[in-house]
Amino acid sequence: MSTPPSLEERLRTALDARARLISARDLSPARPPTGRAWGTRRIRRVVSAVAVTAAAAAAVAFLLLSRPPESDRPAPPARDPRTPAPATSVPVSTTGPPTRPSPTSSPSPPSRTVDPSSVAR
């Protein structure tokens, strides 16, 4: 009686038979996909890039337009254009020593000097 082949010999034979099925053509790099699927992928990429760009532009526009327009208001004129410019005059100084408030009294409001020529108008 003959002895059955060992497990190792059976594995070697099976792997050798499997290796003979592979040729050099099978080992070449795979070709890129062609047809409809490749075009759909390209369209999806372009559409997603456009959507991301539109979302970013909408976010920037929202942030810029949501703030109150402070710079859109016109600046008020320096003086009323209907009235003539006031005449410049030299302030009248008071004669006498300057008064200092005492520590116990409340400070008095500063006195204003009025030019008599400006009152006559």
CYANA upper distance limits for C-alpha pairs under 8 A (distance plus 0.5 A):
  5 PRO  CA      9 GLU  CA      6.73
  5 PRO  CA     10 ARG  CA      7.17
  6 SER  CA     10 ARG  CA      6.99
  7 LEU  CA     11 LEU  CA      6.79
  8 GLU  CA     12 ARG  CA      6.75
  9 GLU  CA     13 THR  CA      6.70
 10 ARG  CA     14 ALA  CA      6.71
 11 LEU  CA     15 LEU  CA      6.61
 12 ARG  CA     16 ASP  CA      6.55
 13 THR  CA     17 ALA  CA      6.71
 14 ALA  CA     18 ARG  CA      6.74
 15 LEU  CA     19 ALA  CA      6.58
 16 ASP  CA     20 ARG  CA      6.85
 17 ALA  CA     21 LEU  CA      7.37
 18 ARG  CA     22 ILE  CA      7.85
 22 ILE  CA     26 ASP  CA      6.72
 22 ILE  CA     27 LEU  CA      8.31
 23 SER  CA     27 LEU  CA      7.37
 24 ALA  CA     28 SER  CA      7.28
 33 PRO  CA     37 ALA  CA      7.98
 33 PRO  CA     38 TRP  CA      6.73
 34 THR  CA     38 TRP  CA      6.23
 35 GLY  CA     39 GLY  CA      7.46
 36 ARG  CA     40 THR  CA      6.76
 37 ALA  CA     41 ARG  CA      6.78
 38 TRP  CA     42 ARG  CA      6.91
 39 GLY  CA     43 ILE  CA      6.68
 40 THR  CA     44 ARG  CA      6.59
 41 ARG  CA     45 ARG  CA      6.78
 42 ARG  CA     46 VAL  CA      6.88
 43 ILE  CA     47 VAL  CA      6.56
 44 ARG  CA     48 SER  CA      6.53
 45 ARG  CA     49 ALA  CA      6.65
 46 VAL  CA     50 VAL  CA      6.69
 47 VAL  CA     51 ALA  CA      6.59
 48 SER  CA     52 VAL  CA      6.64
 49 ALA  CA     53 THR  CA      6.69
 50 VAL  CA     54 ALA  CA      6.57
 51 ALA  CA     55 ALA  CA      6.61
 52 VAL  CA     56 ALA  CA      6.71
 53 THR  CA     57 ALA  CA      6.70
 54 ALA  CA     58 ALA  CA      6.58
 55 ALA  CA     59 ALA  CA      6.68
 56 ALA  CA     60 VAL  CA      6.78
 57 ALA  CA     61 ALA  CA      6.60
 58 ALA  CA     62 PHE  CA      6.53
 59 ALA  CA     63 LEU  CA      6.71
 60 VAL  CA     64 LEU  CA      6.67
 61 ALA  CA     65 LEU  CA      6.45
 62 PHE  CA     66 SER  CA      6.28
 63 LEU  CA     67 ARG  CA      7.48
 69 PRO  CA     73 ARG  CA      7.90
 77 PRO  CA     81 PRO  CA      8.30
 79 ARG  CA     85 ALA  CA      8.45
 87 ALA  CA    118 SER  CA      8.30
 89 SER  CA    115 ASP  CA      8.06
 91 PRO  CA    113 THR  CA      7.64
 91 PRO  CA    114 VAL  CA      8.48
 91 PRO  CA    115 ASP  CA      7.59
 92 VAL  CA    113 THR  CA      7.05
 92 VAL  CA    114 VAL  CA      8.34
 92 VAL  CA    115 ASP  CA      7.73
 93 SER  CA    113 THR  CA      8.38
101 PRO  CA    105 SER  CA      7.13
101 PRO  CA    106 SER  CA      7.94
101 PRO  CA    107 PRO  CA      6.51
101 PRO  CA    108 SER  CA      8.10
102 SER  CA    106 SER  CA      8.40
114 VAL  CA    118 SER  CA      8.39
114 VAL  CA    119 VAL  CA      8.36
115 ASP  CA    119 VAL  CA      7.41
116 PRO  CA    120 ALA  CA      7.16
117 SER  CA    121 ARG  CA      7.91
